[in-house]
Amino acid sequence: MSNASYACATNSNCRNASSSYGGYNCYCSGYSNQGNPYLLEGCMPQQQDYNPRPKEHCLRSCGNMSVPFPFGLEEGCFGNERFRLSCTTTGEALFTVGDYAQYHVTGVSVEDGNLTVRNMLNNASSGKEVIISQIDERGAIFIGSPVEDRFDFSLEYDIVIRWAVTNSTCQQALQNYSNYACQSVNSSCLHVTHGNILLGYRCNCSTGFEGNPYVHNGCKDIDECSLPANHCNGTCQNIPGSYVCAPCPRSKEFDSINRRCVTSTKQRNLLLGTAIGTGCGLGSIVIALGAIVLANKWKKSIQKRIRRAYFKKNQGLLLEQLISDENATSNTKIFSLEELEKATNNFDATRVLGRGGHGTVYKGILSDQRVVAIKKIKNSGTNRDRPIY
């Protein structure tokens, strides 16, 4: 508040001192802490030693653990020396802090900017409490709680190390785009802070994407429609970075178990009822048609037997015997009822030549185009005509 006596120079920040005497001190923010924050232009820009483009065919696993970029196991495969890991012959990844401490690495998360370690190998049995009193010039690294807290590194529990790419802001990093860490198209820059202290920046995939923002096209689209936690109670359509949710069409409802639109219960019952009704109707029609066909066949069978009986009664068998005789005239022939009906156009009234007391005479045209007269006599005792042969 008192600018005249303010100690921190340009490009430096103020923080409260942790000593019992109170007060404050200055530090270079986003710049190398080798500079002097109390002198004008004392905070010199840190050299950008981050390499955003690793070489090809790098080893990306140690044992069962994946080692994504910017971390790496081989020269040229990590973004910066601070991201170098080593792999033992037993498949264990090791992380070195400074020149004296190594830790077993249990997990690497580029999305959260965390490195999980346990079991300090060097000085592990000494029980010595190590005090991290400032941000290491090799990188913005602090362990779990505030930077000035004490940790007993001989304890066997997981320690989360938050990290930043370099000690610079996102705006400063973008000014030197050739060393800019966020290489994926769908990624963004994120400041890493500890309270009011800026530790630097890291990268993060944009909303709706996941993966590694530090490599080209490393952030992939998330298919929100396939996620169990998706809240779309309708037709879900995935789009880059998001999704579109449309309500279920009319006559359909959302199935929360299968997570898709299905035919509603009312519509399903209506369709079921319609199908049953249609099936019953069609079944009734088929049964009725079948009954009619059977009845017709039965009727025709009776008529055929009656005609055969009349044929025998009127000496038809004798006629057949005479016709079969080779001496019989070739012009003698027995016609079937179907042939007579066809010749008279089913005994059409327009074919009537005359009527008499015993029957009606029709004009007939045979299949060989011969014109004949066909008499249909009346059956004795009934008013129905019977054809004569």
C-alpha positions as a Markdown table, in Angstrom:
| # | Residue | x | y | z |
|---|---|---|---|---|
| 1 | Met | 0.0 | 0.0 | 0.0 |
| 2 | Ser | 3.0 | 2.3 | 0.6 |
| 3 | Asn | 4.6 | 2.4 | -2.8 |
| 4 | Ala | 7.3 | 4.8 | -1.7 |
| 5 | Ser | 8.8 | 2.1 | 0.6 |
| 6 | Tyr | 7.8 | -1.0 | -1.3 |
| 7 | Ala | 10.8 | -3.3 | -1.8 |
| 8 | Cys | 9.7 | -5.5 | -4.6 |
| 9 | Ala | 10.9 | -4.4 | -8.0 |
| 10 | Thr | 9.4 | -4.9 | -11.5 |
| 11 | Asn | 8.4 | -8.4 | -12.4 |
| 12 | Ser | 8.5 | -9.6 | -8.8 |
| 13 | Asn | 5.8 | -10.5 | -6.2 |
| 14 | Cys | 5.4 | -10.0 | -2.5 |
| 15 | Arg | 4.7 | -12.8 | 0.0 |
| 16 | Asn | 4.4 | -12.8 | 3.8 |
| 17 | Ala | 7.4 | -14.0 | 5.6 |
| 18 | Ser | 7.1 | -17.2 | 7.7 |
| 19 | Ser | 9.4 | -16.1 | 10.5 |
| 20 | Ser | 8.1 | -15.1 | 13.9 |
| 21 | Tyr | 9.1 | -11.5 | 13.2 |
| 22 | Gly | 6.5 | -11.1 | 10.5 |
| 23 | Gly | 7.1 | -8.8 | 7.5 |
| 24 | Tyr | 7.4 | -9.8 | 3.9 |
| 25 | Asn | 9.9 | -10.7 | 1.2 |
| 26 | Cys | 10.0 | -10.6 | -2.6 |
| 27 | Tyr | 10.4 | -13.2 | -5.2 |
| 28 | Cys | 10.6 | -13.3 | -9.0 |
| 29 | Ser | 7.3 | -14.5 | -10.5 |
| 30 | Gly | 7.6 | -16.4 | -13.7 |
| 31 | Tyr | 11.3 | -15.7 | -13.9 |
| 32 | Ser | 14.4 | -17.3 | -12.8 |
| 33 | Asn | 14.9 | -17.0 | -9.0 |
| 34 | Gln | 18.5 | -16.5 | -9.5 |
| 35 | Gly | 17.6 | -12.8 | -10.2 |
| 36 | Asn | 17.3 | -10.1 | -7.5 |
| 37 | Pro | 13.7 | -9.1 | -6.9 |
| 38 | Tyr | 14.8 | -6.0 | -5.0 |
| 39 | Leu | 16.6 | -4.4 | -7.9 |
| 40 | Leu | 15.0 | -2.7 | -10.9 |
| 41 | Glu | 15.0 | -5.3 | -13.8 |
| 42 | Gly | 16.6 | -7.7 | -11.3 |
| 43 | Cys | 14.3 | -10.6 | -12.3 |
| 44 | Met | 15.8 | -11.9 | -15.5 |
| 45 | Pro | 13.7 | -14.0 | -17.8 |
| 46 | Gln | 14.4 | -17.7 | -17.5 |
| 47 | Gln | 15.8 | -19.5 | -20.5 |
| 48 | Gln | 13.2 | -21.6 | -22.2 |
| 49 | Asp | 14.7 | -25.1 | -22.2 |
| 50 | Tyr | 11.4 | -27.0 | -22.8 |
| 51 | Asn | 11.3 | -29.1 | -25.9 |
| 52 | Pro | 7.7 | -29.7 | -27.0 |
| 53 | Arg | 8.6 | -32.1 | -29.8 |
| 54 | Pro | 10.1 | -35.4 | -28.6 |
| 55 | Lys | 11.9 | -37.8 | -30.9 |
| 56 | Glu | 10.0 | -40.7 | -32.4 |
| 57 | His | 9.9 | -44.3 | -31.2 |
| 58 | Cys | 10.4 | -43.4 | -27.5 |
| 59 | Leu | 9.9 | -46.0 | -24.8 |
| 60 | Arg | 6.6 | -45.0 | -23.1 |
| 61 | Ser | 6.3 | -47.6 | -20.3 |
| 62 | Cys | 8.2 | -48.9 | -17.3 |
| 63 | Gly | 6.9 | -52.2 | -16.0 |
| 64 | Asn | 3.1 | -51.8 | -15.9 |
| 65 | Met | 3.1 | -48.0 | -15.6 |
| 66 | Ser | 2.7 | -45.7 | -18.6 |
| 67 | Val | 5.1 | -42.8 | -19.0 |
| 68 | Pro | 3.4 | -40.1 | -21.1 |
| 69 | Phe | 5.2 | -37.1 | -22.5 |
| 70 | Pro | 6.5 | -34.6 | -21.2 |
| 71 | Phe | 7.9 | -37.3 | -18.9 |
| 72 | Gly | 10.3 | -39.7 | -20.5 |
| 73 | Leu | 12.9 | -42.4 | -19.9 |
| 74 | Glu | 15.4 | -41.8 | -22.7 |
| 75 | Glu | 17.3 | -38.8 | -23.9 |
| 76 | Gly | 15.2 | -36.7 | -26.3 |
| 77 | Cys | 12.0 | -38.3 | -25.1 |
| 78 | Phe | 11.2 | -35.8 | -22.3 |
| 79 | Gly | 10.2 | -32.2 | -22.4 |
| 80 | Asn | 12.8 | -31.1 | -19.9 |
| 81 | Glu | 15.4 | -32.6 | -17.7 |
| 82 | Arg | 13.1 | -32.2 | -14.7 |
| 83 | Phe | 10.7 | -34.6 | -16.4 |
| 84 | Arg | 13.3 | -37.4 | -16.7 |
| 85 | Leu | 12.4 | -40.7 | -15.1 |
| 86 | Ser | 14.6 | -43.8 | -14.8 |
| 87 | Cys | 13.4 | -47.4 | -15.1 |
| 88 | Thr | 15.1 | -50.2 | -13.1 |
| 89 | Thr | 15.6 | -53.7 | -14.3 |
| 90 | Thr | 12.7 | -54.8 | -12.1 |
| 91 | Gly | 10.3 | -52.5 | -13.9 |
| 92 | Glu | 10.1 | -49.7 | -11.3 |
| 93 | Ala | 10.1 | -46.0 | -12.3 |
| 94 | Leu | 12.2 | -43.6 | -10.3 |
| 95 | Phe | 12.0 | -39.8 | -10.0 |
| 96 | Thr | 15.0 | -37.7 | -8.8 |
| 97 | Val | 14.5 | -34.4 | -6.9 |
| 98 | Gly | 17.6 | -32.3 | -6.8 |
| 99 | Asp | 20.8 | -34.3 | -6.4 |
| 100 | Tyr | 20.1 | -36.4 | -3.4 |
| 101 | Ala | 16.5 | -37.8 | -3.3 |
| 102 | Gln | 15.0 | -40.5 | -5.5 |
| 103 | Tyr | 11.4 | -41.8 | -5.2 |
| 104 | His | 9.4 | -44.7 | -6.5 |
| 105 | Val | 6.9 | -43.4 | -9.0 |
| 106 | Thr | 3.4 | -44.9 | -8.6 |
| 107 | Gly | 1.5 | -42.8 | -11.1 |
| 108 | Val | 1.8 | -40.0 | -13.7 |
| 109 | Ser | -1.2 | -37.8 | -14.7 |
| 110 | Val | -0.7 | -35.2 | -17.4 |
| 111 | Glu | -4.4 | -34.2 | -17.2 |
| 112 | Asp | -4.1 | -33.3 | -13.5 |
| 113 | Gly | -0.5 | -32.2 | -13.5 |
| 114 | Asn | 0.4 | -34.6 | -10.7 |
| 115 | Leu | 3.2 | -37.1 | -10.1 |
| 116 | Thr | 2.5 | -39.6 | -7.4 |
| 117 | Val | 5.6 | -41.1 | -5.6 |
| 118 | Arg | 6.4 | -43.0 | -2.4 |
| 119 | Asn | 9.5 | -44.4 | -0.5 |
| 120 | Met | 12.5 | -42.1 | -0.8 |
| 121 | Leu | 15.4 | -44.3 | -1.7 |
| 122 | Asn | 18.3 | -42.0 | -0.7 |
| 123 | Asn | 18.6 | -40.9 | 2.9 |
| 124 | Ala | 15.5 | -43.1 | 3.6 |
| 125 | Ser | 16.9 | -44.5 | 6.8 |
| 126 | Ser | 18.2 | -41.3 | 8.2 |
| 127 | Gly | 14.8 | -40.0 | 9.3 |
| 128 | Lys | 15.9 | -36.5 | 8.4 |
| 129 | Glu | 13.2 | -33.9 | 7.9 |
| 130 | Val | 13.8 | -32.0 | 4.7 |
| 131 | Ile | 12.5 | -28.4 | 4.5 |
| 132 | Ile | 11.6 | -27.1 | 1.0 |
| 133 | Ser | 11.9 | -23.3 | 1.6 |
| 134 | Gln | 11.7 | -22.1 | -2.0 |
| 135 | Ile | 10.8 | -23.0 | -5.5 |
| 136 | Asp | 13.5 | -25.1 | -7.1 |
| 137 | Glu | 15.2 | -23.2 | -10.0 |
| 138 | Arg | 15.0 | -26.5 | -12.0 |
| 139 | Gly | 11.2 | -26.4 | -12.1 |
| 140 | Ala | 8.1 | -25.3 | -10.3 |
| 141 | Ile | 7.8 | -28.3 | -8.0 |
| 142 | Phe | 6.3 | -28.6 | -4.6 |
| 143 | Ile | 5.1 | -31.6 | -2.6 |
| 144 | Gly | 1.5 | -31.9 | -1.5 |
| 145 | Ser | 1.0 | -29.2 | 1.1 |
| 146 | Pro | 2.4 | -25.6 | 1.3 |
| 147 | Val | 6.0 | -25.2 | 0.1 |
| 148 | Glu | 7.4 | -24.3 | 3.5 |
| 149 | Asp | 5.8 | -27.3 | 5.3 |
| 150 | Arg | 8.0 | -30.1 | 6.7 |
| 151 | Phe | 7.9 | -33.6 | 5.4 |
| 152 | Asp | 9.5 | -36.8 | 6.7 |
| 153 | Phe | 10.4 | -38.5 | 3.5 |
| 154 | Ser | 11.1 | -41.8 | 5.2 |
| 155 | Leu | 7.4 | -42.4 | 5.7 |
| 156 | Glu | 5.9 | -44.9 | 3.4 |
| 157 | Tyr | 2.8 | -43.2 | 2.0 |
| 158 | Asp | 1.9 | -41.6 | -1.3 |
| 159 | Ile | 3.1 | -38.1 | -2.0 |
| 160 | Val | 1.6 | -36.0 | -4.7 |
| 161 | Ile | 4.0 | -33.7 | -6.5 |
| 162 | Arg | 2.3 | -30.9 | -8.5 |
| 163 | Trp | 4.4 | -29.6 | -11.4 |
| 164 | Ala | 4.5 | -26.9 | -14.0 |
| 165 | Val | 6.2 | -26.9 | -17.4 |
| 166 | Thr | 8.2 | -23.7 | -16.8 |
| 167 | Asn | 8.3 | -20.7 | -14.4 |
| 168 | Ser | 6.3 | -18.4 | -16.8 |
| 169 | Thr | 2.8 | -17.3 | -17.3 |
| 170 | Cys | 0.6 | -18.5 | -20.2 |
| 171 | Gln | 1.0 | -15.1 | -21.9 |
| 172 | Gln | 4.8 | -15.2 | -21.7 |
| 173 | Ala | 4.9 | -18.8 | -22.9 |
| 174 | Leu | 2.8 | -17.9 | -26.0 |
| 175 | Gln | 5.3 | -15.2 | -26.9 |
| 176 | Asn | 7.8 | -18.0 | -27.6 |
| 177 | Tyr | 5.5 | -20.4 | -29.5 |
| 178 | Ser | 8.3 | -22.7 | -30.6 |
| 179 | Asn | 8.7 | -23.8 | -27.0 |
| 180 | Tyr | 5.0 | -23.6 | -26.1 |
| 181 | Ala | 4.1 | -26.9 | -24.3 |
| 182 | Cys | 0.4 | -27.1 | -25.3 |
| 183 | Gln | 0.7 | -28.9 | -28.6 |
| 184 | Ser | -2.7 | -30.4 | -29.1 |
| 185 | Val | -5.3 | -28.4 | -31.0 |
| 186 | Asn | -8.0 | -28.9 | -28.4 |
| 187 | Ser | -5.9 | -27.9 | -25.4 |
| 188 | Ser | -5.5 | -24.8 | -23.2 |
| 189 | Cys | -3.0 | -23.2 | -20.9 |
| 190 | Leu | -3.5 | -23.3 | -17.2 |
| 191 | His | -1.6 | -21.4 | -14.4 |
| 192 | Val | -0.3 | -23.5 | -11.5 |
| 193 | Thr | -0.4 | -21.6 | -8.3 |
| 194 | His | 0.3 | -22.1 | -4.6 |
| 195 | Gly | -1.8 | -19.6 | -2.9 |
| 196 | Asn | -0.9 | -16.3 | -4.4 |
| 197 | Ile | 2.4 | -17.7 | -5.7 |
| 198 | Leu | 2.6 | -18.4 | -9.4 |
| 199 | Leu | 4.5 | -21.6 | -10.0 |
| 200 | Gly | 4.3 | -21.5 | -13.8 |
| 201 | Tyr | 1.9 | -23.0 | -16.3 |
| 202 | Arg | 0.8 | -26.5 | -17.5 |
| 203 | Cys | -1.6 | -27.7 | -20.2 |
| 204 | Asn | -5.0 | -29.2 | -20.1 |
| 205 | Cys | -7.4 | -30.6 | -22.6 |
| 206 | Ser | -10.4 | -28.5 | -23.4 |
| 207 | Thr | -13.8 | -29.3 | -22.1 |
| 208 | Gly | -15.2 | -32.3 | -23.8 |
| 209 | Phe | -11.8 | -33.7 | -24.7 |
| 210 | Glu | -9.4 | -36.0 | -22.9 |
| 211 | Gly | -5.8 | -37.3 | -23.4 |
| 212 | Asn | -2.4 | -35.7 | -23.5 |
| 213 | Pro | -2.4 | -32.0 | -24.3 |
| 214 | Tyr | 1.5 | -32.0 | -24.6 |
| 215 | Val | 1.5 | -34.0 | -27.9 |
| 216 | His | 0.1 | -33.2 | -31.3 |
| 217 | Asn | -3.6 | -34.2 | -31.5 |
| 218 | Gly | -3.3 | -35.8 | -28.1 |
| 219 | Cys | -6.6 | -34.5 | -26.9 |
| 220 | Lys | -9.4 | -36.7 | -28.2 |
| 221 | Asp | -13.1 | -36.1 | -28.2 |
| 222 | Ile | -15.1 | -37.6 | -25.4 |
| 223 | Asp | -18.2 | -39.5 | -26.5 |
| 224 | Glu | -20.5 | -38.1 | -23.9 |
| 225 | Cys | -23.4 | -40.2 | -25.2 |
| 226 | Ser | -21.6 | -43.4 | -24.1 |
| 227 | Leu | -20.9 | -42.2 | -20.6 |
| 228 | Pro | -22.9 | -43.8 | -17.8 |
| 229 | Ala | -23.2 | -40.4 | -16.1 |
| 230 | Asn | -24.8 | -38.8 | -19.2 |
| 231 | His | -28.0 | -37.0 | -18.3 |
| 232 | Cys | -29.6 | -37.0 | -21.8 |
| 233 | Asn | -33.1 | -38.5 | -21.4 |
| 234 | Gly | -33.7 | -38.7 | -25.1 |
| 235 | Thr | -31.8 | -39.1 | -28.4 |
| 236 | Cys | -28.1 | -38.3 | -27.8 |
| 237 | Gln | -25.9 | -37.2 | -30.6 |
| 238 | Asn | -22.2 | -36.7 | -30.0 |
| 239 | Ile | -20.4 | -33.6 | -31.4 |
| 240 | Pro | -16.8 | -32.5 | -31.0 |
| 241 | Gly | -16.4 | -31.3 | -27.4 |
| 242 | Ser | -20.0 | -31.8 | -26.5 |
| 243 | Tyr | -23.2 | -33.5 | -27.4 |
| 244 | Val | -26.8 | -32.7 | -28.4 |
| 245 | Cys | -29.7 | -34.1 | -26.6 |
| 246 | Ala | -33.1 | -34.2 | -28.3 |
| 247 | Pro | -36.3 | -35.4 | -26.6 |
| 248 | Cys | -37.7 | -38.7 | -27.6 |
| 249 | Pro | -40.1 | -38.6 | -30.5 |
| 250 | Arg | -43.8 | -38.7 | -29.9 |
| 251 | Ser | -45.1 | -42.2 | -29.1 |
| 252 | Lys | -41.7 | -43.1 | -27.6 |
| 253 | Glu | -40.3 | -42.9 | -24.1 |
| 254 | Phe | -36.8 | -43.0 | -22.6 |
| 255 | Asp | -35.5 | -46.3 | -21.3 |
| 256 | Ser | -33.2 | -45.4 | -18.4 |
| 257 | Ile | -31.7 | -48.9 | -18.3 |
| 258 | Asn | -30.7 | -49.2 | -22.0 |
| 259 | Arg | -30.4 | -45.4 | -22.3 |
| 260 | Arg | -32.3 | -45.1 | -25.5 |
| 261 | Cys | -35.8 | -44.1 | -26.8 |
| 262 | Val | -38.2 | -47.0 | -27.0 |
| 263 | Thr | -41.8 | -47.4 | -27.9 |
| 264 | Ser | -44.0 | -46.1 | -25.0 |
| 265 | Thr | -46.0 | -48.5 | -22.9 |
| 266 | Lys | -49.3 | -47.1 | -24.2 |
| 267 | Gln | -48.2 | -47.2 | -27.8 |
| 268 | Arg | -46.8 | -50.7 | -27.3 |
| 269 | Asn | -50.1 | -51.8 | -25.8 |
| 270 | Leu | -52.0 | -50.1 | -28.7 |
| 271 | Leu | -49.8 | -51.8 | -31.2 |
| 272 | Leu | -50.1 | -55.1 | -29.4 |
| 273 | Gly | -53.9 | -54.8 | -29.4 |
| 274 | Thr | -53.9 | -53.8 | -33.0 |
| 275 | Ala | -51.7 | -56.7 | -33.9 |
| 276 | Ile | -53.9 | -59.1 | -32.0 |
| 277 | Gly | -57.1 | -57.7 | -33.5 |
| 278 | Thr | -55.6 | -57.8 | -37.0 |
| 279 | Gly | -54.4 | -61.3 | -36.4 |
| 280 | Cys | -57.8 | -62.4 | -35.1 |
| 281 | Gly | -59.6 | -60.7 | -38.1 |
| 282 | Leu | -57.3 | -62.3 | -40.6 |
| 283 | Gly | -57.6 | -65.6 | -38.9 |
| 284 | Ser | -61.4 | -65.4 | -39.0 |
| 285 | Ile | -61.2 | -64.5 | -42.7 |
| 286 | Val | -58.9 | -67.4 | -43.4 |
| 287 | Ile | -61.2 | -69.8 | -41.5 |
| 288 | Ala | -64.3 | -68.4 | -43.3 |
| 289 | Leu | -62.6 | -68.7 | -46.7 |
| 290 | Gly | -61.5 | -72.2 | -45.9 |
| 291 | Ala | -65.0 | -73.2 | -44.8 |
| 292 | Ile | -66.4 | -71.7 | -48.1 |
| 293 | Val | -63.8 | -73.6 | -50.2 |
| 294 | Leu | -64.5 | -76.9 | -48.3 |
| 295 | Ala | -68.3 | -76.3 | -48.7 |
| 296 | Asn | -67.9 | -75.7 | -52.4 |
| 297 | Lys | -65.8 | -78.7 | -52.8 |
| 298 | Trp | -68.3 | -80.8 | -50.8 |
| 299 | Lys | -71.1 | -79.3 | -52.9 |
| 300 | Lys | -69.3 | -80.0 | -56.2 |
| 301 | Ser | -68.6 | -83.5 | -55.0 |
| 302 | Ile | -72.3 | -84.1 | -54.3 |
| 303 | Gln | -73.2 | -82.7 | -57.7 |
| 304 | Lys | -70.6 | -84.9 | -59.4 |
| 305 | Arg | -72.0 | -87.9 | -57.7 |
| 306 | Ile | -75.6 | -86.9 | -58.7 |
| 307 | Arg | -74.5 | -86.3 | -62.3 |
| 308 | Arg | -72.8 | -89.7 | -62.3 |
| 309 | Ala | -75.9 | -91.3 | -61.0 |
| 310 | Tyr | -78.0 | -89.6 | -63.7 |
| 311 | Phe | -75.4 | -90.7 | -66.3 |
| 312 | Lys | -75.8 | -94.3 | -65.2 |
| 313 | Lys | -79.6 | -94.0 | -65.0 |
| 314 | Asn | -79.8 | -92.7 | -68.6 |
| 315 | Gln | -77.7 | -95.6 | -70.0 |
| 316 | Gly | -74.5 | -93.6 | -70.0 |
| 317 | Leu | -72.4 | -96.7 | -69.4 |
| 318 | Leu | -73.9 | -98.3 | -72.4 |
| 319 | Leu | -73.1 | -95.2 | -74.4 |
| 320 | Glu | -69.5 | -95.3 | -73.2 |
| 321 | Gln | -69.3 | -98.9 | -74.3 |
| 322 | Leu | -70.6 | -98.1 | -77.7 |
| 323 | Ile | -68.3 | -95.2 | -78.2 |
| 324 | Ser | -65.3 | -97.3 | -77.1 |
| 325 | Asp | -66.2 | -99.8 | -79.8 |
| 326 | Glu | -63.9 | -99.2 | -82.8 |
| 327 | Asn | -66.9 | -99.6 | -85.1 |
| 328 | Ala | -68.7 | -96.7 | -83.5 |
| 329 | Thr | -68.8 | -93.5 | -85.5 |
| 330 | Ser | -66.0 | -91.1 | -84.7 |
| 331 | Asn | -68.5 | -88.2 | -84.3 |
| 332 | Thr | -69.9 | -89.7 | -81.1 |
| 333 | Lys | -68.5 | -88.0 | -78.0 |
| 334 | Ile | -69.3 | -87.6 | -74.3 |
| 335 | Phe | -68.8 | -84.0 | -73.1 |
| 336 | Ser | -68.1 | -83.0 | -69.5 |
| 337 | Leu | -70.2 | -80.4 | -67.8 |
| 338 | Glu | -67.3 | -78.0 | -67.8 |
| 339 | Glu | -67.0 | -78.3 | -71.6 |
| 340 | Leu | -70.7 | -77.6 | -72.0 |
| 341 | Glu | -70.5 | -74.6 | -69.7 |
| 342 | Lys | -67.6 | -73.2 | -71.6 |
| 343 | Ala | -69.4 | -73.8 | -75.0 |
| 344 | Thr | -72.5 | -71.9 | -73.8 |
| 345 | Asn | -70.7 | -69.2 | -71.8 |
| 346 | Asn | -72.0 | -70.8 | -68.6 |
| 347 | Phe | -75.5 | -71.2 | -70.2 |
| 348 | Asp | -75.8 | -67.5 | -70.9 |
| 349 | Ala | -79.4 | -66.3 | -71.6 |
| 350 | Thr | -78.2 | -64.7 | -74.8 |
| 351 | Arg | -77.3 | -68.2 | -76.1 |
| 352 | Val | -80.9 | -69.5 | -75.7 |
| 353 | Leu | -82.3 | -70.8 | -79.0 |
| 354 | Gly | -85.6 | -72.0 | -77.7 |
| 355 | Arg | -87.6 | -73.4 | -74.7 |
| 356 | Gly | -89.8 | -76.4 | -74.6 |
| 357 | Gly | -91.7 | -78.4 | -72.2 |
| 358 | His | -88.7 | -80.7 | -71.3 |
| 359 | Gly | -86.0 | -78.0 | -71.2 |
| 360 | Thr | -84.0 | -75.2 | -72.9 |
| 361 | Val | -81.9 | -75.4 | -76.0 |
| 362 | Tyr | -78.7 | -73.3 | -76.1 |
| 363 | Lys | -76.3 | -72.4 | -78.9 |
| 364 | Gly | -72.8 | -73.8 | -78.1 |
| 365 | Ile | -69.4 | -73.3 | -79.7 |
| 366 | Leu | -67.0 | -76.1 | -79.1 |
| 367 | Ser | -63.2 | -75.7 | -78.7 |
| 368 | Asp | -62.7 | -76.7 | -82.3 |
| 369 | Gln | -65.2 | -73.9 | -83.3 |
| 370 | Arg | -68.0 | -76.2 | -84.3 |
| 371 | Val | -71.4 | -74.8 | -83.6 |
| 372 | Val | -73.8 | -77.2 | -81.7 |
| 373 | Ala | -77.1 | -77.2 | -80.0 |
| 374 | Ile | -77.2 | -78.2 | -76.3 |
| 375 | Lys | -80.4 | -79.1 | -74.6 |
| 376 | Lys | -80.6 | -78.7 | -70.8 |
| 377 | Ile | -83.6 | -80.8 | -69.7 |
| 378 | Lys | -85.6 | -80.2 | -66.6 |
| 379 | Asn | -85.2 | -82.6 | -63.7 |
| 380 | Ser | -88.5 | -84.4 | -63.0 |
| 381 | Gly | -90.0 | -83.4 | -59.7 |
| 382 | Thr | -87.9 | -80.2 | -59.4 |
| 383 | Asn | -87.7 | -77.0 | -61.3 |
| 384 | Arg | -83.9 | -77.2 | -61.8 |
| 385 | Asp | -82.4 | -77.9 | -65.3 |
| 386 | Arg | -80.0 | -80.7 | -65.8 |
| 387 | Pro | -77.8 | -80.9 | -68.9 |
| 388 | Ile | -78.4 | -83.7 | -71.4 |
| 389 | Tyr | -75.5 | -85.4 | -73.2 |
